[in-house]
Amino acid sequence: MSRKQVVLLYSFWILLFPTIIIGFRVLVDWSVGNLDPIMSYIPVWLGIATGGILAGLFVHSIKKAN
């Protein structure tokens, strides 16, 4: 796995994955009519990003083993 592929893998799990999840959460909250201030979504985004770091390391170690 090249260095560029590793960077793209980590950037997906750390930046894009949490943003997509929060986007879906905002859309669901908006469609229900319970839209919170945007600042309330930041802790959730940070938590998912932390999970994304762990998921990125896990996926990288699996791909590296193969």
Buried (B, 14 or more C-beta within 10 A) or exposed (E): EEEEEBEEBBEBBBEEBBBEBBEEBBEEBEEEEEEEEEEEBEEEBEEBBEBBEEBBEEBBEEEEEE
